[in-house]
Amino acid sequence: MPISEFSKQAATTLKELRIKNNLSIEELAEKSGVSVYKIKSMENLEHDIKFSTVFRLCEGLNISMYNF
């Protein structure tokens, strides 16, 4: 199944924000409640990203959805 444009953009933004905030995948997983496996698979574009997951990641990054 092809990956949506939203997921491609979200994956790029996620990785950039995670690195900018000096967070490992494990640290972001702990802060957001999203599993390490899911974050890795999102960053590697292995499947589409759900809007609800992005919301949880934003909470872990302490940013608003607008700034994502």
C-alpha positions, -999 to +999 in steps of 0.1 A: +000+000+000+015+034-009+024+059+018+003+091+019+018+125+014+007+134+050+027+104+063+058+114+043+057+150+056+049+139+091+078+114+091+103+141+080+090+166+105+090+140+133+126+131+129+137+168+125+118+178+157+131+148+177+167+155+167+163+193+173+150+185+208+179+161+214+156+131+220+164+095+212+135+074+199+133+057+233+130+091+251+103+103+228+085+070+232+085+074+270+074+110+269+046+104+243+034+070+251+039+059+215+060+027+212+096+027+201+086+003+173+059+026+161+081+057+161+109+038+142+084+025+116+069+060+111+104+076+106+112+048+082+079+052+063+069+016+068+032+025+072+009+055+072+008+077+103-025+083+121-035+118+131-041+107+167-005+094+169+009+127+157-012+144+185+004+121+211+039+128+197+033+165+198+024+162+235+057+143+240+076+170+221+057+196+241+046+214+210+012+222+195-002+205+164+001+239+147+039+238+152+042+203+139 
